[in-house]
């Protein structure tokens, strides 16, 4: 980004100098419980990257509360403020889920559990496999057309309307399909929405998901590194979760390592890599904050919209 960029650029060394209390630090045990497979996030990251980020989110949250109060007083209306919605976007295997879980537990701690903080992923808004097969979209799973975008927008609209008991569809990475049960969320103060599609737009819709977000984050890294992390994660899963005979991907434990590697490479080159370039990466500069990772999985740079 050049000197006239709409973003402030904070190299890690500058971002870590932002003053913030260490009272909200996580323990090594807490971090281990929420760390994603193959994600090398460390306590150093928590102290140097996530603590300043949580304080920034708290500033934005309090600003929203203040503006809402001033507006209601001026309009002579009485209405509770709507949930503060945080969107986290980025590629498969870049570490979105771990970041979302870290922010969830740290926001809980920041507000001393006086605010209800929820976390959902957009995987639940994928069409069921039966529908994807019927539409010929199984090889396009994760692409914009594989999601029930109208349902996702309706969910966000219900949240921002302060509707009680909003249903969230659930997804299983184990069975690689939508589950029959749903989860109910009721008027959270803050909700984190994580998924590859949160910043995408649909020309056929009048309203976009990003219209409902109060703060958005994009997890960024070089494609070559994300591809490497994806392959590493695939082989970790091949030795662990895929060993269960009920797993959708169990079949890939029965082939040779070379065949499994070729499958993973093909999946990246034909699906995930294409989706990254055509749909996900293009949304990067719609985010208010970009967290750029280096080859070691550590965040090297932070870009904040001015």
C-alpha positions as CSV (number, residue, x, y, z in Angstrom):
1,X,0.0,0.0,0.0
2,X,1.4,3.4,-0.9
3,X,1.6,6.6,1.1
4,X,-1.9,7.6,0.0
5,X,-3.5,4.4,1.1
6,X,-6.9,4.6,2.9
7,X,-5.3,2.4,5.5
8,X,-2.9,3.1,8.4
9,X,-0.1,0.6,8.2
10,X,1.2,-0.8,11.5
11,X,4.2,-3.1,11.3
12,X,4.1,-5.6,14.1
13,X,6.7,-3.6,16.0
14,X,4.5,-0.5,16.0
15,X,1.2,-2.2,16.7
16,X,2.6,-4.0,19.8
17,X,3.5,-0.7,21.3
18,X,-0.1,0.4,21.6
19,X,-0.8,0.7,25.3
20,X,-3.2,-1.8,26.8
21,X,-3.7,-3.6,30.1
22,X,-2.5,-7.2,30.3
23,X,-5.3,-8.2,32.6
24,X,-7.1,-9.9,29.6
25,X,-4.3,-12.2,28.7
26,X,-5.1,-15.8,28.0
27,X,-3.2,-18.7,29.7
28,X,-1.3,-21.2,27.8
29,X,-3.9,-23.8,28.6
30,X,-6.8,-21.6,27.3
31,X,-4.9,-20.9,24.1
32,X,-4.2,-24.5,23.5
33,X,-8.0,-25.3,23.9
34,X,-9.0,-22.9,21.2
35,X,-6.0,-23.1,18.8
36,X,-6.9,-24.5,15.4
37,X,-5.2,-27.5,13.9
38,X,-1.8,-26.4,12.4
39,X,-2.3,-22.8,13.7
40,X,0.9,-21.6,15.4
41,X,-0.8,-18.7,17.3
42,X,1.2,-18.0,20.5
43,X,0.9,-16.1,23.7
44,X,3.2,-13.5,22.1
45,X,0.5,-13.0,19.4
46,X,-2.1,-12.6,22.1
47,X,-0.1,-9.9,23.9
48,X,1.2,-8.1,20.8
49,X,-1.6,-8.4,18.3
50,X,-4.9,-9.4,19.9
51,X,-4.9,-7.3,23.1
52,X,-4.6,-4.1,21.1
53,X,-7.2,-5.4,18.7
54,X,-9.7,-6.2,21.5
55,X,-9.3,-2.7,22.9
56,X,-9.9,-1.2,19.5
57,X,-13.1,-3.3,19.2
58,X,-14.2,-2.2,22.6
59,X,-13.7,1.4,21.5
60,X,-15.9,0.9,18.5
61,X,-18.5,-1.0,20.6
62,X,-18.8,1.9,23.1
63,X,-18.9,4.4,20.3
64,X,-21.9,2.5,18.8
65,X,-23.7,2.6,22.2
66,X,-23.1,6.3,22.7
67,X,-24.3,7.2,19.2
68,X,-27.4,5.0,19.7
69,X,-28.2,6.8,22.9
70,X,-27.8,10.2,21.4
71,X,-29.9,9.3,18.4
72,X,-32.8,7.9,20.5
73,X,-32.8,11.0,22.8
74,X,-32.9,13.2,19.7
75,X,-35.7,11.2,18.0
76,X,-37.6,10.8,21.3
77,X,-37.8,7.0,20.8
78,X,-37.0,4.2,23.1
79,X,-35.3,1.2,21.6
80,X,-32.5,-1.0,22.8
81,X,-29.3,-0.9,20.8
82,X,-28.8,-3.7,18.2
83,X,-26.0,-6.3,18.4
84,X,-22.5,-5.2,17.5
85,X,-21.6,-7.5,14.6
86,X,-17.9,-8.3,13.8
87,X,-17.2,-10.1,10.5
88,X,-14.0,-12.1,10.0
89,X,-13.2,-13.1,6.4
90,X,-10.3,-14.8,4.6
91,X,-9.2,-17.9,2.8
92,X,-9.6,-21.5,3.9
93,X,-6.7,-22.5,6.2
94,X,-5.6,-18.9,6.9
95,X,-6.6,-19.1,10.6
96,X,-10.0,-17.4,10.7
97,X,-11.5,-19.8,13.1
98,X,-8.7,-19.5,15.6
99,X,-8.9,-15.7,15.4
100,X,-12.7,-15.8,16.0
101,X,-12.4,-18.1,19.0
102,X,-9.6,-15.9,20.5
103,X,-11.6,-12.7,20.1
104,X,-14.7,-14.4,21.6
105,X,-12.9,-15.4,24.8
106,X,-11.0,-12.2,25.0
107,X,-14.1,-10.0,24.5
108,X,-15.8,-12.1,27.2
109,X,-12.9,-11.3,29.5
110,X,-12.6,-7.6,28.5
111,X,-16.2,-7.0,29.5
112,X,-16.0,-9.3,32.5
113,X,-18.8,-11.3,31.0
114,X,-21.2,-8.4,31.5
115,X,-21.9,-8.5,27.7
116,X,-23.3,-11.5,25.9
117,X,-20.7,-12.4,23.2
118,X,-21.7,-15.0,20.6
119,X,-19.7,-16.7,17.7
120,X,-21.1,-18.3,14.6
121,X,-19.6,-19.5,11.3
122,X,-21.2,-19.1,7.9
123,X,-20.6,-22.8,7.1
124,X,-24.1,-23.5,8.3
125,X,-25.5,-21.4,5.5
126,X,-24.1,-23.7,2.8
127,X,-26.8,-25.7,1.0
128,X,-27.0,-29.3,2.2
129,X,-25.0,-31.8,0.1
130,X,-28.2,-33.2,-1.4
131,X,-29.1,-29.8,-2.8
132,X,-25.6,-29.2,-4.0
133,X,-25.6,-32.5,-5.9
134,X,-29.0,-31.7,-7.4
135,X,-27.6,-28.3,-8.6
136,X,-24.4,-29.8,-9.8
137,X,-22.4,-27.7,-7.3
138,X,-20.5,-30.3,-5.1
139,X,-17.3,-29.3,-6.9
140,X,-18.1,-25.6,-6.2
141,X,-18.6,-26.0,-2.5
142,X,-17.5,-22.9,-0.8
143,X,-18.1,-20.7,-3.9
144,X,-20.7,-18.0,-3.5
145,X,-23.4,-20.0,-5.3
146,X,-23.1,-22.9,-2.9
147,X,-24.5,-20.8,0.0
148,X,-28.1,-20.0,0.8
149,X,-27.3,-16.2,0.6
150,X,-30.9,-15.1,1.1
151,X,-31.1,-17.1,4.4
152,X,-27.8,-15.6,5.5
153,X,-29.0,-12.1,4.9
154,X,-32.3,-12.8,6.6
155,X,-30.4,-14.1,9.6
156,X,-28.3,-11.0,9.9
157,X,-31.4,-8.8,9.4
158,X,-33.2,-10.6,12.2
159,X,-30.2,-10.1,14.5
160,X,-30.1,-6.3,13.7
161,X,-33.8,-6.1,14.2
162,X,-33.3,-7.4,17.8
163,X,-35.5,-10.4,17.1
164,X,-35.5,-13.0,19.9
165,X,-34.5,-16.6,19.3
166,X,-32.8,-16.4,15.9
167,X,-32.0,-19.9,14.5
168,X,-28.5,-20.6,13.2
169,X,-28.1,-23.6,10.9
170,X,-25.1,-25.9,11.9
171,X,-22.5,-27.6,9.8
172,X,-20.3,-30.6,10.5
173,X,-16.8,-30.8,9.0
174,X,-16.8,-34.4,10.1
175,X,-19.7,-35.4,7.9
176,X,-19.0,-32.6,5.4
177,X,-22.7,-31.6,5.5
178,X,-25.4,-29.5,7.2
179,X,-26.7,-30.9,10.4
180,X,-30.4,-31.4,11.1
181,X,-30.3,-29.5,14.4
182,X,-30.0,-25.7,14.7
183,X,-28.7,-23.4,17.4
184,X,-30.7,-20.5,18.8
185,X,-29.2,-17.1,19.5
186,X,-31.2,-14.5,21.4
187,X,-30.2,-10.8,21.3
188,X,-26.4,-10.9,21.9
189,X,-24.6,-7.7,22.7
190,X,-21.7,-8.7,20.4
191,X,-21.6,-11.4,17.8
192,X,-18.6,-12.6,15.7
193,X,-19.5,-14.0,12.3
194,X,-16.6,-15.9,10.7
195,X,-16.5,-17.2,7.1
196,X,-14.9,-17.0,3.7
197,X,-18.0,-15.2,2.3
198,X,-18.8,-12.5,4.9
199,X,-17.6,-9.6,2.7
200,X,-18.9,-11.0,-0.6
201,X,-21.7,-9.3,-2.6
202,X,-24.4,-10.8,-4.7
203,X,-25.5,-8.6,-7.6
204,X,-28.9,-10.3,-7.5
205,X,-29.6,-9.1,-3.9
206,X,-30.6,-5.6,-2.9
207,X,-28.9,-6.1,0.5
208,X,-25.5,-7.5,1.2
209,X,-24.2,-9.3,4.4
210,X,-21.6,-6.6,4.9
211,X,-24.4,-4.0,5.3
212,X,-25.0,-5.5,8.8
213,X,-21.5,-5.5,10.1
214,X,-20.1,-2.9,12.5
215,X,-16.5,-4.0,12.2
216,X,-14.8,-6.2,9.6
217,X,-11.5,-8.1,9.6
218,X,-9.7,-9.8,6.8
219,X,-7.1,-12.5,7.5
220,X,-4.4,-12.2,4.8
221,X,-1.3,-14.1,3.7
222,X,0.5,-15.0,0.5
223,X,-1.3,-17.7,-1.5
224,X,1.8,-19.9,-1.6
225,X,1.8,-19.9,2.2
226,X,-1.9,-20.5,2.6
227,X,-1.6,-23.5,0.1
228,X,1.2,-24.9,2.2
229,X,-0.8,-24.5,5.4
230,X,-3.8,-26.2,3.7
231,X,-1.7,-29.2,2.7
232,X,-0.1,-29.5,6.1
233,X,-3.6,-29.4,7.7
234,X,-4.9,-32.0,5.3
235,X,-2.2,-34.5,6.3
236,X,-2.7,-33.8,10.0
237,X,-6.4,-34.6,9.6
238,X,-5.5,-37.7,7.6
239,X,-3.6,-39.0,10.6
240,X,-6.3,-38.0,13.1
241,X,-10.0,-37.1,12.4
242,X,-10.1,-38.9,9.0
243,X,-9.1,-42.2,10.7
244,X,-12.7,-42.4,12.0
245,X,-14.6,-44.7,9.7
246,X,-17.6,-42.3,9.9
247,X,-15.7,-39.4,8.5
248,X,-16.6,-38.2,5.1
249,X,-12.9,-38.2,4.2
250,X,-12.0,-41.6,5.7
251,X,-11.4,-42.9,2.1
252,X,-8.3,-40.8,1.9
253,X,-6.6,-42.7,4.6
254,X,-6.8,-45.9,2.5
255,X,-4.8,-44.5,-0.4
256,X,-1.0,-43.9,-0.6
257,X,0.6,-40.7,0.7
258,X,1.4,-39.7,-2.9
259,X,-2.2,-40.2,-4.0
260,X,-3.5,-38.3,-1.0
261,X,-1.1,-35.5,-1.7
262,X,-2.2,-35.3,-5.3
263,X,-5.9,-35.2,-4.2
264,X,-5.1,-32.3,-1.8
265,X,-3.1,-30.4,-4.5
266,X,-5.9,-30.9,-7.0
267,X,-8.5,-29.7,-4.5
268,X,-6.5,-26.5,-3.9
269,X,-5.7,-25.9,-7.5
270,X,-9.2,-26.5,-8.8
271,X,-11.4,-25.4,-6.0
272,X,-9.9,-23.5,-3.0
273,X,-7.2,-21.6,-4.9
274,X,-9.6,-20.6,-7.6
275,X,-12.2,-19.5,-5.0
276,X,-9.5,-17.5,-3.2
277,X,-8.5,-15.6,-6.4
278,X,-11.9,-15.1,-7.9
279,X,-14.1,-14.4,-4.8
280,X,-12.3,-14.2,-1.4
281,X,-9.2,-12.1,-2.0
282,X,-11.2,-9.5,-4.0
283,X,-13.1,-8.6,-0.8
284,X,-9.9,-7.8,1.2
285,X,-10.1,-4.0,0.9
286,X,-13.7,-4.0,1.9
287,X,-12.5,-4.8,5.4
288,X,-11.8,-2.2,8.1
289,X,-8.8,-4.2,9.4
290,X,-6.4,-6.5,7.6
291,X,-4.2,-8.9,9.6
292,X,-1.3,-10.0,7.4
293,X,0.4,-13.2,8.3
294,X,4.0,-14.2,7.4
295,X,5.4,-17.6,6.5
296,X,5.6,-18.6,10.2
297,X,1.8,-18.0,10.7
298,X,2.6,-15.0,12.9
299,X,0.9,-11.7,12.1
300,X,3.5,-9.3,10.6
301,X,1.5,-6.3,9.6
302,X,-1.8,-4.7,10.6
303,X,-3.7,-2.3,8.2
304,X,-6.5,-0.2,9.7
305,X,-8.9,1.9,7.6
306,X,-8.4,5.6,8.3
